[in-house]
Amino acid sequence: MKWLVVIKIKKSAPYTHDLAKLANLAGLKLTKDQLDNLKIINSFNISGRYDDAKLMFYKKCTLSYTKEYLNITKKLLLWLRKKYPQK
């Protein structure tokens, strides 16, 4: 995602891991579902940093939940690779 931002703004990407913000800066045309999924996926990073959030996140991450978001992440990545192939 940061690579797409660099291409779009022609300078270093900002110091952030906010996927929705990076997608916006890159000028990506996302569906509402894609944007919502990016926001959820982004929360995984935040949830892993703080002890109380880690425990809540751990409880939420059942096998089916994990499989679902792995598939969503794979679909987003494949969409990005297809729409924005490396030159």
Secondary structure, DSSP 8 states (H G I E B T S, - for coil): -HHHHHHHHSS---S---HHHHHHHTT----HHHHHHHHHHHHHHHHTTSHHHHHHHHHH--HHHHHHHHHHHHHHHHHHHHHS---
